Amino acid sequence: MSLPMLKWAVMGLLLIQNAFGCLWDKDTLDAERARFPGIGVLISGSFARHSKEFHQWRIQQREKDIASDQSLPIHLDDLAVSQHKLGDHQAAIQTMLRKDKLIPGLYETYSNLGTFYIYTGDLKEALRYIDKALAINANAHFGREKYQKWLVEWILETRATPPEPEGPSEIGYGGIPGFASFVARMEAGGMPASRTQSLTLSTKQRADAIRGVTGMIFFADYDNPLLQEALGDLLIAGDIRDNAANLASLCYMHAALKAPNETEKARLMKKCELSGRVSYGFDLKKVETSLKTALKKGAEYQESVRQDEVKWIAEGHDASAEFQKKYLVPSSPEVK
């Protein structure tokens, strides 16, 4: 077959694939949410999270608990997490190192340290503690620790050797882009990076990875661009009849809005555009409007949570217990 004929054959194949693609409308988004329940709230942040005021209150409470004769290891965990949530990652690390001296070898200590070191930028030290946590309990948090380890390793690898820009063959047309490709390599035994490899992710492998990343989003930062991109890569991976191109577009757009610089923003916007090419009626402006509307609703929902916590604290209630009673099973608006 001549080169021009091959070109038209490939274009024809992509058109046929698009015939089995999806549409950018509410029904399609609803169908994708049905296949991937809960993803919409994680993209928009429409779920209950503790406020700054709560963490300030909990630090005071836990410092009192730790100073008493009723002190428990969990009090140090609570203190460290609240210090971390308020941005004092070094204080959180020192709290966990103190706990490790008092009661060495606990999974929770090393898991927390792994997370805190990520936020200081010391990724190698983060990996050291994540490995220690995995050695104690590889299945804690439904196996989420493994995916945190792979996410850190993926970041280190891309920093050392920036990947070539992904194209339509990787995004939205049955390919496996970015973090999803790294997960596929790890599931295959840690194969080295190569654009010529034929990588696959089974339905279970992808579902487990999505659960791991969504757990990190829920308990860490819903608006972290690395986590949103990783989730988008997993949602768009594989057969176009089976993935979630529209939800992936929202993830990439969200990551772009939070990108640390213009270069990263442009790269993520390109991924957003490529993921949308399998959807009829796809429009970047429409995606941006949809996302910003959802983020606004998420912010309004979170403000109502904050007001509850401020009220509970002012009235002298146990804000942690009150939060658990009201928001243990959050009911929140999804991305519309």
C-alpha positions in Angstrom: 0.0 0.0 0.0 1.3 3.4 -0.9 2.0 6.1 1.8 -1.0 8.3 0.7 -3.3 5.2 0.7 -2.0 4.2 4.1 -2.7 7.7 5.4 -6.3 7.6 4.2 -6.7 4.1 5.6 -5.6 5.3 9.0 -7.9 8.3 8.8 -10.8 6.1 7.9 -10.0 3.8 10.8 -10.1 6.7 13.2 -13.4 7.9 11.7 -14.8 4.4 12.3 -13.5 4.4 15.8 -15.2 7.8 16.3 -18.5 6.2 15.2 -18.3 4.2 18.4 -17.1 7.3 20.4 -19.2 9.3 22.8 -21.0 12.6 22.9 -20.3 15.7 25.0 -23.7 16.1 26.7 -25.3 15.5 30.1 -26.5 12.0 29.2 -23.0 10.9 28.2 -21.5 12.4 31.4 -24.2 10.6 33.4 -23.4 7.3 31.6 -19.7 7.7 32.4 -20.5 8.5 36.0 -22.5 5.3 36.2 -19.4 3.4 35.0 -17.1 5.3 37.3 -19.3 6.3 40.3 -18.1 9.2 42.5 -15.6 10.6 40.0 -17.6 13.8 39.4 -17.5 14.9 43.0 -13.7 14.3 43.1 -13.1 16.4 40.0 -15.2 19.3 41.4 -14.3 19.0 45.1 -18.0 18.7 46.0 -17.4 16.5 49.0 -16.9 17.4 52.7 -13.4 18.3 53.8 -12.2 19.8 57.1 -11.7 23.5 57.2 -8.6 25.5 58.3 -10.5 26.3 61.5 -11.1 22.7 62.2 -7.4 21.9 61.9 -6.4 24.8 64.1 -8.9 23.5 66.7 -7.7 19.9 66.4 -4.0 20.9 66.9 -5.0 22.6 70.2 -7.1 19.5 71.3 -4.4 17.0 70.4 -1.6 18.9 72.1 -3.7 18.7 75.3 -4.3 15.0 74.7 -0.6 14.3 74.1 0.3 16.1 77.3 -2.2 14.1 79.4 -1.8 10.6 80.8 -4.4 9.4 78.3 -2.2 10.0 75.3 -2.6 7.6 72.4 -0.6 7.1 69.2 -3.5 8.3 67.1 -3.3 11.7 68.9 0.1 12.2 67.3 -1.2 11.1 63.9 -4.1 13.6 64.2 -1.7 16.4 65.3 0.7 15.7 62.4 -2.1 15.6 59.7 -3.5 18.9 60.9 -0.1 20.5 60.9 0.4 19.1 57.3 -3.1 20.4 56.2 -2.2 23.9 57.5 1.0 23.8 55.4 3.6 23.1 58.1 5.0 19.9 56.6 8.2 20.1 58.6 6.3 20.2 61.9 4.2 17.2 60.7 7.4 15.3 59.9 8.9 16.1 63.3 5.7 14.9 65.0 5.8 11.6 63.2 9.5 11.1 63.9 8.8 11.7 67.6 6.0 9.1 67.4 8.4 6.6 65.8 10.8 7.0 68.6 8.1 6.4 71.2 6.4 3.5 69.3 8.6 2.3 66.5 7.6 0.4 63.4 3.9 1.4 62.9 2.4 1.4 59.4 0.5 4.7 60.0 3.7 6.5 61.0 5.6 5.6 57.8 2.6 6.1 55.6 2.2 9.6 56.9 5.9 10.4 56.6 5.8 9.2 53.0 3.0 11.7 52.2 4.6 14.6 54.2 8.0 14.2 52.4 6.2 14.4 49.0 5.0 17.9 50.0 8.5 19.0 51.0 9.8 17.9 47.5 12.0 15.2 48.9 10.6 12.4 46.8 13.4 9.9 47.4 12.9 10.2 51.2 9.1 9.9 50.5 9.7 6.6 48.7 11.9 5.3 51.5 9.0 5.7 54.0 6.4 4.5 51.5 8.4 1.3 51.1 8.6 0.9 54.8 4.9 1.2 55.1 4.3 -1.3 52.3 6.6 -3.8 54.0 4.4 -3.7 57.0 1.0 -3.7 55.3 0.8 -3.8 51.5 -3.0 -3.8 51.5 -3.8 -1.0 53.8 -6.2 1.7 52.5 -7.4 -0.9 49.9 -3.9 -1.1 48.5 -3.7 2.7 47.9 -0.1 2.9 49.1 1.2 1.0 46.0 -0.3 3.6 43.7 1.2 6.4 45.8 4.6 4.8 45.3 4.1 4.4 41.6 2.9 8.0 41.3 6.1 9.3 43.0 8.2 7.0 40.8 6.4 8.2 37.7 7.1 11.9 38.7 10.8 11.1 39.2 11.0 9.3 35.9 9.3 12.1 33.9 11.6 14.7 35.6 14.7 12.7 34.6 13.5 12.0 31.1 10.6 14.1 30.0 8.3 12.0 27.8 7.5 12.8 24.2 4.2 14.6 23.8 1.3 12.2 23.7 -0.7 12.1 20.5 -4.1 10.9 19.4 -2.9 7.3 19.3 -2.3 7.5 23.1 -5.2 9.6 24.2 -8.7 8.6 23.4 -8.2 6.0 20.7 -7.5 2.9 22.8 -4.1 4.0 23.9 -2.7 4.2 27.4 -1.2 7.6 28.2 0.9 9.0 31.0 0.4 7.5 34.4 -1.8 4.8 33.1 1.1 3.6 30.9 3.4 3.6 33.9 0.9 1.5 35.9 0.7 -0.9 33.0 4.4 -1.2 33.0 4.6 -1.9 36.7 1.8 -4.4 36.5 3.8 -6.1 33.7 6.8 -6.4 36.1 8.4 -3.0 35.9 9.2 -3.0 32.2 11.3 0.0 31.0 9.7 2.8 29.2 9.3 2.3 25.4 6.9 3.8 23.0 7.0 0.5 20.9 5.7 -1.7 23.8 2.2 -3.1 23.5 0.8 -2.3 27.0 -2.5 -3.3 28.3 -4.4 -2.7 31.6 -7.1 -5.3 32.5 -10.4 -4.0 33.7 -9.5 -4.9 37.3 -6.1 -3.3 37.1 -7.5 -0.1 35.9 -10.3 -0.1 38.5 -7.8 -0.8 41.3 -5.6 2.1 40.0 -8.5 4.4 39.8 -9.5 3.5 43.4 -6.0 4.2 44.5 -5.8 7.6 42.9 -9.3 8.7 43.9 -8.4 7.7 47.5 -5.4 10.1 47.3 -7.6 12.8 45.9 -10.2 12.3 48.6 -7.8 12.3 51.5 -5.1 14.6 50.2 -5.8 17.4 47.7 -8.7 17.2 45.2 -7.2 20.1 43.2 -3.6 18.7 42.9 -2.8 18.9 39.2 -0.7 15.7 39.3 -3.5 13.7 40.9 -6.1 15.1 38.4 -3.8 14.3 35.5 -3.2 10.8 36.8 -6.9 10.2 37.2 -7.6 11.5 33.7 -4.9 9.2 32.2 -6.6 6.2 33.9 -10.1 7.2 32.8 -9.1 7.7 29.1 -7.0 4.5 29.0 -8.2 1.6 26.8 -11.1 0.9 24.5 -13.1 4.0 23.6 -16.3 2.1 24.2 -15.2 1.4 27.8 -13.4 4.6 28.9 -14.6 8.0 30.1 -13.3 10.6 27.6 -15.5 13.4 28.9 -14.6 12.9 32.5 -11.0 12.7 31.5 -11.3 16.0 29.7 -12.6 17.6 32.9 -9.7 16.1 34.8 -7.1 17.5 32.4 -8.9 20.9 32.3 -8.9 21.0 36.1 -5.2 20.1 36.2 -4.5 22.8 33.6 -6.3 25.4 35.8 -4.0 24.5 38.7 -0.8 24.0 36.7 2.3 25.7 38.2 3.4 27.4 35.0 2.3 28.2 31.5 4.3 25.3 29.9 2.5 22.8 32.1 -0.8 24.5 31.4 -0.3 24.3 27.7 0.6 20.6 27.9 -2.4 19.7 30.0 -4.7 21.7 27.8 -3.4 19.7 24.8 -4.3 16.5 26.6 -7.8 17.9 27.3 -8.3 18.7 23.6 -7.0 15.3 22.5 -9.2 13.4 25.0 -12.2 15.4 23.6 -11.6 14.4 20.0 -13.5 11.2 20.5 -16.6 13.1 21.5 -19.1 14.6 19.1 -19.9 18.2 20.0 -16.7 18.6 22.1 -15.8 22.2 22.7 -13.0 23.4 25.0 -15.0 26.5 26.1 -17.9 24.2 27.0 -15.6 22.0 29.1 -14.2 25.0 30.8 -17.6 26.4 31.6 -18.9 23.1 32.8 -15.9 22.6 35.1 -15.9 26.1 36.5 -19.6 25.9 37.3 -19.0 22.6 39.1 -16.0 24.0 41.0 -18.1 26.9 42.1 -20.7 24.6 43.4 -18.0 22.6 45.1 -16.6 25.7 46.8 -20.1 26.7 48.0 -20.6 23.2 49.4 -17.3 23.3 51.2 -18.1 26.7 52.6 -21.2 25.2 54.2 -19.0 22.6 55.8 -16.7 25.2 57.1 -19.6 27.2 58.6 -20.7 24.0 60.4 -17.3 23.4 61.8 -16.9 27.0 63.0 -20.3 26.8 64.7 -19.5 23.5 66.4 -16.2 24.9 67.7 -17.8 28.1 68.9 -20.4 26.1 70.8 -17.8 23.9 72.5 -18.8 20.7 70.7 -16.4 18.0 69.6 -16.0 19.2 66.0 -14.6 15.8 64.9 -17.5 13.8 66.2 -20.0 16.3 64.8 -18.3 16.1 61.4 -18.5 12.3 61.4 -22.2 12.3 62.3 -23.1 14.7 59.5 -20.7 14.0 56.7 -19.5 10.4 57.2 -21.5 9.5 54.0 -21.4 12.8 52.1 -24.2 13.6 49.6 -22.9 16.1 47.2 -23.6 17.6 43.7 -21.6 16.1 40.9 -20.0 17.8 37.8 -22.9 18.9 35.6 
